[in-house]
Amino acid sequence: MAKTQLNVRVDEGTARAARERALARGMSVNRYIEELVRQDTGEVGHTFVEAAADFMKQYETVFTDEFGVDRAPGAEGAREGRR
């Protein structure tokens, strides 16, 4: 994958924090910033939401048995005709 160089200006405190965080994670500042941008653009977030949705689908009957139909995930939207 080709790389593109970006030059950014940040205050010294932000630069110091980036260096410290990258060092603590054993990576370069470059890689640290790349990962932050990826997280912010939702790659990690989408994976989490998909996993949570799969979990809820897989255990929907358990929640229904435990809490009843009115308190099951998605019940409120279903009662109001929205799903």
PDB file with one MODEL, atoms N, CA, C and O in Angstrom:
MODEL        1
ATOM      1  N   MET A   1       0.844  -1.173   0.000  1.00  0.00           N
ATOM      2  CA  MET A   1       0.000   0.000   0.000  1.00  0.00           C
ATOM      3  C   MET A   1       0.892   1.239   0.000  1.00  0.00           C
ATOM      4  O   MET A   1       1.811   1.348   0.812  1.00  0.00           O
ATOM      5  N   ALA A   2       0.625   2.150  -0.891  1.00  0.00           N
ATOM      6  CA  ALA A   2       1.409   3.383  -0.985  1.00  0.00           C
ATOM      7  C   ALA A   2       1.133   4.268   0.223  1.00  0.00           C
ATOM      8  O   ALA A   2       0.024   4.284   0.758  1.00  0.00           O
ATOM      9  N   LYS A   3       2.121   4.978   0.627  1.00  0.00           N
ATOM     10  CA  LYS A   3       1.990   5.880   1.769  1.00  0.00           C
ATOM     11  C   LYS A   3       2.014   7.318   1.285  1.00  0.00           C
ATOM     12  O   LYS A   3       2.708   7.652   0.324  1.00  0.00           O
ATOM     13  N   THR A   4       1.258   8.158   1.955  1.00  0.00           N
ATOM     14  CA  THR A   4       1.237   9.588   1.678  1.00  0.00           C
ATOM     15  C   THR A   4       1.696  10.311   2.925  1.00  0.00           C
ATOM     16  O   THR A   4       1.283   9.969   4.034  1.00  0.00           O
ATOM     17  N   GLN A   5       2.527  11.285   2.756  1.00  0.00           N
ATOM     18  CA  GLN A   5       3.030  12.039   3.894  1.00  0.00           C
ATOM     19  C   GLN A   5       2.086  13.191   4.206  1.00  0.00           C
ATOM     20  O   GLN A   5       1.667  13.927   3.313  1.00  0.00           O
ATOM     21  N   LEU A   6       1.758  13.335   5.485  1.00  0.00           N
ATOM     22  CA  LEU A   6       0.966  14.462   5.975  1.00  0.00           C
ATOM     23  C   LEU A   6       1.815  15.233   6.963  1.00  0.00           C
ATOM     24  O   LEU A   6       2.534  14.631   7.761  1.00  0.00           O
ATOM     25  N   ASN A   7       1.749  16.508   6.927  1.00  0.00           N
ATOM     26  CA  ASN A   7       2.424  17.341   7.918  1.00  0.00           C
ATOM     27  C   ASN A   7       1.356  18.069   8.712  1.00  0.00           C
ATOM     28  O   ASN A   7       0.512  18.765   8.148  1.00  0.00           O
ATOM     29  N   VAL A   8       1.399  17.903  10.008  1.00  0.00           N
ATOM     30  CA  VAL A   8       0.411  18.561  10.864  1.00  0.00           C
ATOM     31  C   VAL A   8       1.141  19.358  11.936  1.00  0.00           C
ATOM     32  O   VAL A   8       2.258  19.028  12.335  1.00  0.00           O
ATOM     33  N   ARG A   9       0.493  20.393  12.381  1.00  0.00           N
ATOM     34  CA  ARG A   9       1.048  21.201  13.468  1.00  0.00           C
ATOM     35  C   ARG A   9       0.143  21.044  14.687  1.00  0.00           C
ATOM     36  O   ARG A   9      -1.069  21.247  14.618  1.00  0.00           O
ATOM     37  N   VAL A  10       0.770  20.677  15.800  1.00  0.00           N
ATOM     38  CA  VAL A  10       0.046  20.545  17.061  1.00  0.00           C
ATOM     39  C   VAL A  10       0.858  21.251  18.143  1.00  0.00           C
ATOM     40  O   VAL A  10       2.056  21.485  17.986  1.00  0.00           O
ATOM     41  N   ASP A  11       0.191  21.583  19.233  1.00  0.00           N
ATOM     42  CA  ASP A  11       0.940  22.226  20.316  1.00  0.00           C
ATOM     43  C   ASP A  11       1.856  21.203  20.981  1.00  0.00           C
ATOM     44  O   ASP A  11       1.683  19.997  20.805  1.00  0.00           O
ATOM     45  N   GLU A  12       2.823  21.689  21.740  1.00  0.00           N
ATOM     46  CA  GLU A  12       3.843  20.810  22.326  1.00  0.00           C
ATOM     47  C   GLU A  12       3.233  19.759  23.252  1.00  0.00           C
ATOM     48  O   GLU A  12       3.709  18.624  23.293  1.00  0.00           O
ATOM     49  N   GLY A  13       2.197  20.117  23.987  1.00  0.00           N
ATOM     50  CA  GLY A  13       1.557  19.148  24.882  1.00  0.00           C
ATOM     51  C   GLY A  13       0.936  17.979  24.120  1.00  0.00           C
ATOM     52  O   GLY A  13       1.030  16.829  24.550  1.00  0.00           O
ATOM     53  N   THR A  14       0.307  18.279  22.992  1.00  0.00           N
ATOM     54  CA  THR A  14      -0.285  17.229  22.161  1.00  0.00           C
ATOM     55  C   THR A  14       0.802  16.350  21.556  1.00  0.00           C
ATOM     56  O   THR A  14       0.667  15.127  21.518  1.00  0.00           O
ATOM     57  N   ALA A  15       1.872  16.967  21.085  1.00  0.00           N
ATOM     58  CA  ALA A  15       2.991  16.207  20.521  1.00  0.00           C
ATOM     59  C   ALA A  15       3.603  15.298  21.578  1.00  0.00           C
ATOM     60  O   ALA A  15       3.898  14.134  21.306  1.00  0.00           O
ATOM     61  N   ARG A  16       3.792  15.822  22.771  1.00  0.00           N
ATOM     62  CA  ARG A  16       4.372  15.028  23.856  1.00  0.00           C
ATOM     63  C   ARG A  16       3.458  13.850  24.191  1.00  0.00           C
ATOM     64  O   ARG A  16       3.929  12.726  24.362  1.00  0.00           O
ATOM     65  N   ALA A  17       2.163  14.105  24.282  1.00  0.00           N
ATOM     66  CA  ALA A  17       1.208  13.040  24.594  1.00  0.00           C
ATOM     67  C   ALA A  17       1.225  11.959  23.511  1.00  0.00           C
ATOM     68  O   ALA A  17       1.175  10.769  23.823  1.00  0.00           O
ATOM     69  N   ALA A  18       1.296  12.365  22.248  1.00  0.00           N
ATOM     70  CA  ALA A  18       1.341  11.396  21.147  1.00  0.00           C
ATOM     71  C   ALA A  18       2.594  10.538  21.242  1.00  0.00           C
ATOM     72  O   ALA A  18       2.536   9.321  21.071  1.00  0.00           O
ATOM     73  N   ARG A  19       3.722  11.175  21.515  1.00  0.00           N
ATOM     74  CA  ARG A  19       4.980  10.418  21.636  1.00  0.00           C
ATOM     75  C   ARG A  19       4.915   9.434  22.799  1.00  0.00           C
ATOM     76  O   ARG A  19       5.324   8.281  22.670  1.00  0.00           O
ATOM     77  N   GLU A  20       4.397   9.896  23.937  1.00  0.00           N
ATOM     78  CA  GLU A  20       4.310   9.036  25.126  1.00  0.00           C
ATOM     79  C   GLU A  20       3.374   7.860  24.893  1.00  0.00           C
ATOM     80  O   GLU A  20       3.699   6.728  25.250  1.00  0.00           O
ATOM     81  N   ARG A  21       2.214   8.119  24.296  1.00  0.00           N
ATOM     82  CA  ARG A  21       1.255   7.044  24.041  1.00  0.00           C
ATOM     83  C   ARG A  21       1.812   6.027  23.055  1.00  0.00           C
ATOM     84  O   ARG A  21       1.664   4.819  23.239  1.00  0.00           O
ATOM     85  N   ALA A  22       2.453   6.532  22.006  1.00  0.00           N
ATOM     86  CA  ALA A  22       3.041   5.628  21.015  1.00  0.00           C
ATOM     87  C   ALA A  22       4.115   4.761  21.668  1.00  0.00           C
ATOM     88  O   ALA A  22       4.156   3.550  21.450  1.00  0.00           O
ATOM     89  N   LEU A  23       4.979   5.375  22.462  1.00  0.00           N
ATOM     90  CA  LEU A  23       6.042   4.644  23.142  1.00  0.00           C
ATOM     91  C   LEU A  23       5.452   3.583  24.077  1.00  0.00           C
ATOM     92  O   LEU A  23       5.926   2.448  24.107  1.00  0.00           O
ATOM     93  N   ALA A  24       4.431   3.950  24.829  1.00  0.00           N
ATOM     94  CA  ALA A  24       3.798   3.016  25.759  1.00  0.00           C
ATOM     95  C   ALA A  24       3.190   1.817  25.022  1.00  0.00           C
ATOM     96  O   ALA A  24       3.116   0.717  25.570  1.00  0.00           O
ATOM     97  N   ARG A  25       2.766   2.033  23.800  1.00  0.00           N
ATOM     98  CA  ARG A  25       2.173   0.953  23.006  1.00  0.00           C
ATOM     99  C   ARG A  25       3.187   0.243  22.123  1.00  0.00           C
ATOM    100  O   ARG A  25       2.847  -0.690  21.396  1.00  0.00           O
ATOM    101  N   GLY A  26       4.433   0.692  22.192  1.00  0.00           N
ATOM    102  CA  GLY A  26       5.480   0.041  21.420  1.00  0.00           C
ATOM    103  C   GLY A  26       5.368   0.267  19.924  1.00  0.00           C
ATOM    104  O   GLY A  26       5.686  -0.619  19.130  1.00  0.00           O
ATOM    105  N   MET A  27       4.918   1.449  19.542  1.00  0.00           N
ATOM    106  CA  MET A  27       4.781   1.741  18.119  1.00  0.00           C
ATOM    107  C   MET A  27       5.281   3.137  17.820  1.00  0.00           C
ATOM    108  O   MET A  27       5.500   3.942  18.725  1.00  0.00           O
ATOM    109  N   SER A  28       5.458   3.413  16.550  1.00  0.00           N
ATOM    110  CA  SER A  28       5.890   4.748  16.142  1.00  0.00           C
ATOM    111  C   SER A  28       4.724   5.735  16.275  1.00  0.00           C
ATOM    112  O   SER A  28       3.557   5.346  16.314  1.00  0.00           O
ATOM    113  N   VAL A  29       5.070   7.000  16.342  1.00  0.00           N
ATOM    114  CA  VAL A  29       4.032   8.039  16.374  1.00  0.00           C
ATOM    115  C   VAL A  29       3.213   7.942  15.088  1.00  0.00           C
ATOM    116  O   VAL A  29       1.991   8.095  15.107  1.00  0.00           O
ATOM    117  N   ASN A  30       3.888   7.689  13.987  1.00  0.00           N
ATOM    118  CA  ASN A  30       3.206   7.528  12.705  1.00  0.00           C
ATOM    119  C   ASN A  30       2.103   6.479  12.800  1.00  0.00           C
ATOM    120  O   ASN A  30       0.951   6.737  12.449  1.00  0.00           O
ATOM    121  N   ARG A  31       2.475   5.289  13.281  1.00  0.00           N
ATOM    122  CA  ARG A  31       1.523   4.173  13.393  1.00  0.00           C
ATOM    123  C   ARG A  31       0.418   4.513  14.389  1.00  0.00           C
ATOM    124  O   ARG A  31      -0.747   4.188  14.156  1.00  0.00           O
ATOM    125  N   TYR A  32       0.767   5.155  15.477  1.00  0.00           N
ATOM    126  CA  TYR A  32      -0.214   5.545  16.486  1.00  0.00           C
ATOM    127  C   TYR A  32      -1.275   6.468  15.878  1.00  0.00           C
ATOM    128  O   TYR A  32      -2.471   6.268  16.093  1.00  0.00           O
ATOM    129  N   ILE A  33      -0.840   7.467  15.125  1.00  0.00           N
ATOM    130  CA  ILE A  33      -1.773   8.399  14.494  1.00  0.00           C
ATOM    131  C   ILE A  33      -2.631   7.674  13.459  1.00  0.00           C
ATOM    132  O   ILE A  33      -3.833   7.921  13.363  1.00  0.00           O
ATOM    133  N   GLU A  34      -2.012   6.775  12.680  1.00  0.00           N
ATOM    134  CA  GLU A  34      -2.774   5.980  11.706  1.00  0.00           C
ATOM    135  C   GLU A  34      -3.889   5.203  12.395  1.00  0.00           C
ATOM    136  O   GLU A  34      -5.020   5.170  11.910  1.00  0.00           O
ATOM    137  N   GLU A  35      -3.571   4.583  13.516  1.00  0.00           N
ATOM    138  CA  GLU A  35      -4.577   3.793  14.228  1.00  0.00           C
ATOM    139  C   GLU A  35      -5.690   4.669  14.788  1.00  0.00           C
ATOM    140  O   GLU A  35      -6.856   4.277  14.761  1.00  0.00           O
ATOM    141  N   LEU A  36      -5.344   5.846  15.294  1.00  0.00           N
ATOM    142  CA  LEU A  36      -6.370   6.761  15.794  1.00  0.00           C
ATOM    143  C   LEU A  36      -7.337   7.165  14.687  1.00  0.00           C
ATOM    144  O   LEU A  36      -8.548   7.218  14.898  1.00  0.00           O
ATOM    145  N   VAL A  37      -6.798   7.445  13.516  1.00  0.00           N
ATOM    146  CA  VAL A  37      -7.650   7.835  12.388  1.00  0.00           C
ATOM    147  C   VAL A  37      -8.536   6.668  11.971  1.00  0.00           C
ATOM    148  O   VAL A  37      -9.722   6.856  11.698  1.00  0.00           O
ATOM    149  N   ARG A  38      -7.977   5.474  11.920  1.00  0.00           N
ATOM    150  CA  ARG A  38      -8.788   4.298  11.574  1.00  0.00           C
ATOM    151  C   ARG A  38      -9.925   4.103  12.573  1.00  0.00           C
ATOM    152  O   ARG A  38     -11.059   3.826  12.181  1.00  0.00           O
ATOM    153  N   GLN A  39      -9.626   4.248  13.852  1.00  0.00           N
ATOM    154  CA  GLN A  39     -10.668   4.117  14.869  1.00  0.00           C
ATOM    155  C   GLN A  39     -11.735   5.183  14.693  1.00  0.00           C
ATOM    156  O   GLN A  39     -12.930   4.905  14.797  1.00  0.00           O
ATOM    157  N   ASP A  40     -11.301   6.390  14.428  1.00  0.00           N
ATOM    158  CA  ASP A  40     -12.234   7.494  14.282  1.00  0.00           C
ATOM    159  C   ASP A  40     -13.122   7.340  13.051  1.00  0.00           C
ATOM    160  O   ASP A  40     -14.269   7.787  13.048  1.00  0.00           O
ATOM    161  N   THR A  41     -12.594   6.711  12.013  1.00  0.00           N
ATOM    162  CA  THR A  41     -13.397   6.520  10.810  1.00  0.00           C
ATOM    163  C   THR A  41     -14.308   5.312  10.917  1.00  0.00           C
ATOM    164  O   THR A  41     -15.045   5.005   9.980  1.00  0.00           O
ATOM    165  N   GLY A  42     -14.266   4.634  12.035  1.00  0.00           N
ATOM    166  CA  GLY A  42     -15.263   3.628  12.328  1.00  0.00           C
ATOM    167  C   GLY A  42     -14.929   2.195  12.042  1.00  0.00           C
ATOM    168  O   GLY A  42     -15.784   1.334  12.248  1.00  0.00           O
ATOM    169  N   GLU A  43     -13.739   1.879  11.578  1.00  0.00           N
ATOM    170  CA  GLU A  43     -13.435   0.481  11.319  1.00  0.00           C
ATOM    171  C   GLU A  43     -13.630  -0.365  12.568  1.00  0.00           C
ATOM    172  O   GLU A  43     -14.254  -1.424  12.510  1.00  0.00           O
ATOM    173  N   VAL A  44     -13.110   0.086  13.678  1.00  0.00           N
ATOM    174  CA  VAL A  44     -13.235  -0.650  14.933  1.00  0.00           C
ATOM    175  C   VAL A  44     -14.676  -0.566  15.442  1.00  0.00           C
ATOM    176  O   VAL A  44     -15.228  -1.553  15.928  1.00  0.00           O
ATOM    177  N   GLY A  45     -15.270   0.603  15.328  1.00  0.00           N
ATOM    178  CA  GLY A  45     -16.651   0.789  15.790  1.00  0.00           C
ATOM    179  C   GLY A  45     -17.635  -0.098  15.059  1.00  0.00           C
ATOM    180  O   GLY A  45     -18.531  -0.676  15.674  1.00  0.00           O
ATOM    181  N   HIS A  46     -17.475  -0.210  13.751  1.00  0.00           N
ATOM    182  CA  HIS A  46     -18.375  -1.060  12.970  1.00  0.00           C
ATOM    183  C   HIS A  46     -18.252  -2.512  13.392  1.00  0.00           C
ATOM    184  O   HIS A  46     -19.255  -3.219  13.492  1.00  0.00           O
ATOM    185  N   THR A  47     -17.047  -2.955  13.636  1.00  0.00           N
ATOM    186  CA  THR A  47     -16.824  -4.332  14.072  1.00  0.00           C
ATOM    187  C   THR A  47     -17.506  -4.577  15.413  1.00  0.00           C
ATOM    188  O   THR A  47     -18.127  -5.620  15.618  1.00  0.00           O
ATOM    189  N   PHE A  48     -17.389  -3.608  16.330  1.00  0.00           N
ATOM    190  CA  PHE A  48     -18.028  -3.753  17.639  1.00  0.00           C
ATOM    191  C   PHE A  48     -19.542  -3.824  17.506  1.00  0.00           C
ATOM    192  O   PHE A  48     -20.178  -4.685  18.113  1.00  0.00           O
ATOM    193  N   VAL A  49     -20.117  -2.935  16.723  1.00  0.00           N
ATOM    194  CA  VAL A  49     -21.580  -2.900  16.557  1.00  0.00           C
ATOM    195  C   VAL A  49     -22.072  -4.200  15.922  1.00  0.00           C
ATOM    196  O   VAL A  49     -23.097  -4.740  16.339  1.00  0.00           O
ATOM    197  N   GLU A  50     -21.361  -4.702  14.930  1.00  0.00           N
ATOM    198  CA  GLU A  50     -21.748  -5.964  14.306  1.00  0.00           C
ATOM    199  C   GLU A  50     -21.697  -7.109  15.316  1.00  0.00           C
ATOM    200  O   GLU A  50     -22.593  -7.952  15.351  1.00  0.00           O
ATOM    201  N   ALA A  51     -20.652  -7.135  16.132  1.00  0.00           N
ATOM    202  CA  ALA A  51     -20.531  -8.190  17.138  1.00  0.00           C
ATOM    203  C   ALA A  51     -21.641  -8.079  18.181  1.00  0.00           C
ATOM    204  O   ALA A  51     -22.195  -9.091  18.609  1.00  0.00           O
ATOM    205  N   ALA A  52     -21.964  -6.856  18.588  1.00  0.00           N
ATOM    206  CA  ALA A  52     -23.042  -6.650  19.564  1.00  0.00           C
ATOM    207  C   ALA A  52     -24.387  -7.082  18.982  1.00  0.00           C
ATOM    208  O   ALA A  52     -25.189  -7.709  19.674  1.00  0.00           O
ATOM    209  N   ALA A  53     -24.635  -6.755  17.729  1.00  0.00           N
ATOM    210  CA  ALA A  53     -25.888  -7.152  17.077  1.00  0.00           C
ATOM    211  C   ALA A  53     -25.991  -8.671  16.981  1.00  0.00           C
ATOM    212  O   ALA A  53     -27.056  -9.241  17.223  1.00  0.00           O
ATOM    213  N   ASP A  54     -24.884  -9.327  16.629  1.00  0.00           N
ATOM    214  CA  ASP A  54     -24.875 -10.786  16.574  1.00  0.00           C
ATOM    215  C   ASP A  54     -25.151 -11.389  17.942  1.00  0.00           C
ATOM    216  O   ASP A  54     -25.896 -12.361  18.060  1.00  0.00           O
ATOM    217  N   PHE A  55     -24.551 -10.810  18.971  1.00  0.00           N
ATOM    218  CA  PHE A  55     -24.767 -11.287  20.338  1.00  0.00           C
ATOM    219  C   PHE A  55     -26.236 -11.165  20.723  1.00  0.00           C
ATOM    220  O   PHE A  55     -26.826 -12.103  21.260  1.00  0.00           O
ATOM    221  N   MET A  56     -26.818 -10.007  20.445  1.00  0.00           N
ATOM    222  CA  MET A  56     -28.222  -9.794  20.814  1.00  0.00           C
ATOM    223  C   MET A  56     -29.140 -10.751  20.052  1.00  0.00           C
ATOM    224  O   MET A  56     -30.099 -11.279  20.615  1.00  0.00           O
ATOM    225  N   LYS A  57     -28.846 -10.968  18.788  1.00  0.00           N
ATOM    226  CA  LYS A  57     -29.659 -11.892  17.998  1.00  0.00           C
ATOM    227  C   LYS A  57     -29.537 -13.310  18.546  1.00  0.00           C
ATOM    228  O   LYS A  57     -30.527 -14.033  18.656  1.00  0.00           O
ATOM    229  N   GLN A  58     -28.316 -13.692  18.886  1.00  0.00           N
ATOM    230  CA  GLN A  58     -28.058 -15.044  19.379  1.00  0.00           C
ATOM    231  C   GLN A  58     -28.738 -15.292  20.729  1.00  0.00           C
ATOM    232  O   GLN A  58     -29.203 -16.401  20.994  1.00  0.00           O
ATOM    233  N   TYR A  59     -28.797 -14.269  21.578  1.00  0.00           N
ATOM    234  CA  TYR A  59     -29.329 -14.454  22.935  1.00  0.00           C
ATOM    235  C   TYR A  59     -30.684 -13.778  23.147  1.00  0.00           C
ATOM    236  O   TYR A  59     -31.099 -13.570  24.287  1.00  0.00           O
ATOM    237  N   GLU A  60     -31.369 -13.436  22.066  1.00  0.00           N
ATOM    238  CA  GLU A  60     -32.669 -12.762  22.179  1.00  0.00           C
ATOM    239  C   GLU A  60     -33.654 -13.577  23.003  1.00  0.00           C
ATOM    240  O   GLU A  60     -34.371 -13.014  23.831  1.00  0.00           O
ATOM    241  N   THR A  61     -33.707 -14.877  22.798  1.00  0.00           N
ATOM    242  CA  THR A  61     -34.656 -15.700  23.554  1.00  0.00           C
ATOM    243  C   THR A  61     -34.309 -15.733  25.038  1.00  0.00           C
ATOM    244  O   THR A  61     -35.202 -15.793  25.883  1.00  0.00           O
ATOM    245  N   VAL A  62     -33.035 -15.695  25.356  1.00  0.00           N
ATOM    246  CA  VAL A  62     -32.621 -15.672  26.762  1.00  0.00           C
ATOM    247  C   VAL A  62     -33.128 -14.391  27.423  1.00  0.00           C
ATOM    248  O   VAL A  62     -33.653 -14.434  28.536  1.00  0.00           O
ATOM    249  N   PHE A  63     -32.974 -13.246  26.741  1.00  0.00           N
ATOM    250  CA  PHE A  63     -33.462 -11.981  27.281  1.00  0.00           C
ATOM    251  C   PHE A  63     -34.988 -11.995  27.409  1.00  0.00           C
ATOM    252  O   PHE A  63     -35.538 -11.511  28.398  1.00  0.00           O
ATOM    253  N   THR A  64     -35.660 -12.549  26.412  1.00  0.00           N
ATOM    254  CA  THR A  64     -37.121 -12.621  26.451  1.00  0.00           C
ATOM    255  C   THR A  64     -37.576 -13.492  27.609  1.00  0.00           C
ATOM    256  O   THR A  64     -38.507 -13.132  28.329  1.00  0.00           O
ATOM    257  N   ASP A  65     -36.927 -14.633  27.794  1.00  0.00           N
ATOM    258  CA  ASP A  65     -37.287 -15.516  28.907  1.00  0.00           C
ATOM    259  C   ASP A  65     -37.048 -14.842  30.259  1.00  0.00           C
ATOM    260  O   ASP A  65     -37.844 -14.991  31.186  1.00  0.00           O
ATOM    261  N   GLU A  66     -35.956 -14.109  30.357  1.00  0.00           N
ATOM    262  CA  GLU A  66     -35.585 -13.478  31.624  1.00  0.00           C
ATOM    263  C   GLU A  66     -36.422 -12.246  31.937  1.00  0.00           C
ATOM    264  O   GLU A  66     -36.866 -12.066  33.071  1.00  0.00           O
ATOM    265  N   PHE A  67     -36.640 -11.399  30.937  1.00  0.00           N
ATOM    266  CA  PHE A  67     -37.270 -10.107  31.193  1.00  0.00           C
ATOM    267  C   PHE A  67     -38.660  -9.961  30.607  1.00  0.00           C
ATOM    268  O   PHE A  67     -39.328  -8.963  30.877  1.00  0.00           O
ATOM    269  N   GLY A  68     -39.117 -10.911  29.823  1.00  0.00           N
ATOM    270  CA  GLY A  68     -40.430 -10.830  29.209  1.00  0.00           C
ATOM    271  C   GLY A  68     -40.384 -10.133  27.864  1.00  0.00           C
ATOM    272  O   GLY A  68     -39.404  -9.476  27.515  1.00  0.00           O
ATOM    273  N   VAL A  69     -41.460 -10.289  27.122  1.00  0.00           N
ATOM    274  CA  VAL A  69     -41.525  -9.749  25.763  1.00  0.00           C
ATOM    275  C   VAL A  69     -41.446  -8.231  25.763  1.00  0.00           C
ATOM    276  O   VAL A  69     -40.773  -7.659  24.905  1.00  0.00           O
ATOM    277  N   ASP A  70     -42.109  -7.563  26.694  1.00  0.00           N
ATOM    278  CA  ASP A  70     -42.132  -6.095  26.705  1.00  0.00           C
ATOM    279  C   ASP A  70     -40.765  -5.488  26.974  1.00  0.00           C
ATOM    280  O   ASP A  70     -40.531  -4.334  26.612  1.00  0.00           O
ATOM    281  N   ARG A  71     -39.854  -6.228  27.597  1.00  0.00           N
ATOM    282  CA  ARG A  71     -38.530  -5.685  27.917  1.00  0.00           C
ATOM    283  C   ARG A  71     -37.430  -6.310  27.075  1.00  0.00           C
ATOM    284  O   ARG A  71     -36.248  -6.065  27.319  1.00  0.00           O
ATOM    285  N   ALA A  72     -37.804  -7.110  26.091  1.00  0.00           N
ATOM    286  CA  ALA A  72     -36.816  -7.736  25.221  1.00  0.00           C
ATOM    287  C   ALA A  72     -36.206  -6.690  24.294  1.00  0.00           C
ATOM    288  O   ALA A  72     -36.850  -5.685  23.996  1.00  0.00           O
ATOM    289  N   PRO A  73     -34.984  -6.907  23.838  1.00  0.00           N
ATOM    290  CA  PRO A  73     -34.357  -5.960  22.913  1.00  0.00           C
ATOM    291  C   PRO A  73     -35.227  -5.743  21.680  1.00  0.00           C
ATOM    292  O   PRO A  73     -35.665  -6.707  21.051  1.00  0.00           O
ATOM    293  N   GLY A  74     -35.477  -4.496  21.335  1.00  0.00           N
ATOM    294  CA  GLY A  74     -36.268  -4.164  20.167  1.00  0.00           C
ATOM    295  C   GLY A  74     -37.763  -4.144  20.415  1.00  0.00           C
ATOM    296  O   GLY A  74     -38.533  -3.812  19.513  1.00  0.00           O
ATOM    297  N   ALA A  75     -38.194  -4.496  21.630  1.00  0.00           N
ATOM    298  CA  ALA A  75     -39.626  -4.568  21.919  1.00  0.00           C
ATOM    299  C   ALA A  75     -40.304  -3.220  21.806  1.00  0.00           C
ATOM    300  O   ALA A  75     -41.429  -3.135  21.312  1.00  0.00           O
ATOM    301  N   GLU A  76     -39.642  -2.161  22.255  1.00  0.00           N
ATOM    302  CA  GLU A  76     -40.260  -0.837  22.219  1.00  0.00           C
ATOM    303  C   GLU A  76     -40.549  -0.402  20.790  1.00  0.00           C
ATOM    304  O   GLU A  76     -41.641   0.091  20.505  1.00  0.00           O
ATOM    305  N   GLY A  77     -39.595  -0.575  19.895  1.00  0.00           N
ATOM    306  CA  GLY A  77     -39.805  -0.228  18.493  1.00  0.00           C
ATOM    307  C   GLY A  77     -40.890  -1.082  17.858  1.00  0.00           C
ATOM    308  O   GLY A  77     -41.649  -0.597  17.018  1.00  0.00           O
ATOM    309  N   ALA A  78     -40.973  -2.366  18.256  1.00  0.00           N
ATOM    310  CA  ALA A  78     -41.969  -3.257  17.699  1.00  0.00           C
ATOM    311  C   ALA A  78     -43.362  -2.845  18.184  1.00  0.00           C
ATOM    312  O   ALA A  78     -44.318  -2.888  17.409  1.00  0.00           O
ATOM    313  N   ARG A  79     -43.490  -2.447  19.448  1.00  0.00           N
ATOM    314  CA  ARG A  79     -44.783  -2.000  19.973  1.00  0.00           C
ATOM    315  C   ARG A  79     -45.284  -0.768  19.265  1.00  0.00           C
ATOM    316  O   ARG A  79     -46.488  -0.580  19.092  1.00  0.00           O
ATOM    317  N   GLU A  80     -44.331   0.090  18.848  1.00  0.00           N
ATOM    318  CA  GLU A  80     -44.717   1.330  18.195  1.00  0.00           C
ATOM    319  C   GLU A  80     -44.761   1.181  16.690  1.00  0.00           C
ATOM    320  O   GLU A  80     -44.933   2.169  15.977  1.00  0.00           O
ATOM    321  N   GLY A  81     -44.609  -0.034  16.195  1.00  0.00           N
ATOM    322  CA  GLY A  81     -44.674  -0.282  14.772  1.00  0.00           C
ATOM    323  C   GLY A  81     -43.403   0.053  14.016  1.00  0.00           C
ATOM    324  O   GLY A  81     -43.403   0.077  12.785  1.00  0.00           O
ATOM    325  N   ARG A  82     -42.303   0.316  14.747  1.00  0.00           N
ATOM    326  CA  ARG A  82     -41.011   0.605  14.120  1.00  0.00           C
ATOM    327  C   ARG A  82     -40.052  -0.500  14.457  1.00  0.00           C
ATOM    328  O   ARG A  82     -39.924  -0.889  15.618  1.00  0.00           O
ATOM    329  N   ARG A  83     -39.405  -0.989  13.493  1.00  0.00           N
ATOM    330  CA  ARG A  83     -38.397  -1.989  13.795  1.00  0.00           C
ATOM    331  C   ARG A  83     -37.226  -1.906  12.910  1.00  0.00           C
ATOM    332  O   ARG A  83     -36.289  -2.693  13.050  1.00  0.00           O
TER     333      ARG A  83
ENDMDL
END
